[in-house]
Amino acid sequence: MDTNKKSFSTEIYPLLVIEKAVVAYAEIADISTSSNGNCCLCTFIKKSIPIQLVIDEFGNYLIELLNNKHDIY
């Protein structure tokens, strides 16, 4: 089982955005989060797609969600 971690600034990506992305990616990877201050650490556990690809696309999805804020709130 492959795992990897990536930290996201909550000053850029609000926790609500990250949580929405985690739900959207549930079929692709298991993602757990922990936050401390202005940082959210995401731990990605591979299901079927290479984990680095999942992490990269997850970051892109966060940006997409920010660009479409009306879909979040």
C-alpha positions as a Python dict, from the first residue, in 0.01 Angstrom:
ca = {
    (1, 'M'): (0, 0, 0),
    (2, 'D'): (155, 329, -116),
    (3, 'T'): (115, 641, 98),
    (4, 'N'): (229, 997, 55),
    (5, 'K'): (172, 1328, 227),
    (6, 'K'): (120, 1681, 103),
    (7, 'S'): (67, 1998, 299),
    (8, 'F'): (-171, 2272, 185),
    (9, 'S'): (-185, 2624, 324),
    (10, 'T'): (-526, 2699, 470),
    (11, 'E'): (-459, 3065, 395),
    (12, 'I'): (-488, 2970, 27),
    (13, 'Y'): (-713, 2663, 49),
    (14, 'P'): (-984, 2692, 317),
    (15, 'L'): (-1056, 2371, 505),
    (16, 'L'): (-1403, 2359, 353),
    (17, 'V'): (-1248, 2342, 5),
    (18, 'I'): (-1005, 2068, 109),
    (19, 'E'): (-1282, 1866, 274),
    (20, 'K'): (-1499, 1891, -38),
    (21, 'A'): (-1208, 1766, -251),
    (22, 'V'): (-1143, 1476, -12),
    (23, 'V'): (-1505, 1364, -53),
    (24, 'A'): (-1484, 1398, -432),
    (25, 'Y'): (-1167, 1186, -444),
    (26, 'A'): (-1297, 909, -214),
    (27, 'E'): (-1322, 654, -496),
    (28, 'I'): (-971, 730, -619),
    (29, 'A'): (-772, 733, -294),
    (30, 'D'): (-817, 727, 81),
    (31, 'I'): (-726, 1074, 204),
    (32, 'S'): (-702, 1171, 567),
    (33, 'T'): (-643, 1525, 689),
    (34, 'S'): (-503, 1691, 997),
    (35, 'S'): (-474, 2063, 1043),
    (36, 'N'): (-258, 2275, 1266),
    (37, 'G'): (-271, 2650, 1244),
    (38, 'N'): (-252, 2760, 884),
    (39, 'C'): (-165, 2421, 736),
    (40, 'C'): (-361, 2111, 642),
    (41, 'L'): (-164, 1790, 602),
    (42, 'C'): (-324, 1541, 365),
    (43, 'T'): (-219, 1177, 373),
    (44, 'F'): (-297, 992, 50),
    (45, 'I'): (-329, 613, 39),
    (46, 'K'): (-330, 459, -306),
    (47, 'K'): (-623, 257, -428),
    (48, 'S'): (-554, 201, -798),
    (49, 'I'): (-407, 514, -960),
    (50, 'P'): (-40, 606, -902),
    (51, 'I'): (-29, 815, -586),
    (52, 'Q'): (175, 1105, -728),
    (53, 'L'): (-79, 1149, -1006),
    (54, 'V'): (-358, 1157, -747),
    (55, 'I'): (-175, 1420, -541),
    (56, 'D'): (-107, 1637, -845),
    (57, 'E'): (-467, 1617, -967),
    (58, 'F'): (-599, 1678, -616),
    (59, 'G'): (-405, 2006, -609),
    (60, 'N'): (-551, 2099, -948),
    (61, 'Y'): (-899, 2018, -821),
    (62, 'L'): (-849, 2247, -521),
    (63, 'I'): (-766, 2531, -760),
    (64, 'E'): (-1073, 2450, -969),
    (65, 'L'): (-1294, 2458, -660),
    (66, 'L'): (-1153, 2797, -564),
    (67, 'N'): (-1225, 2929, -911),
    (68, 'N'): (-1587, 2811, -878),
    (69, 'K'): (-1658, 2925, -523),
    (70, 'H'): (-2032, 2928, -584),
    (71, 'D'): (-2014, 2546, -598),
    (72, 'I'): (-1866, 2530, -248),
    (73, 'Y'): (-2073, 2759, -30),
}
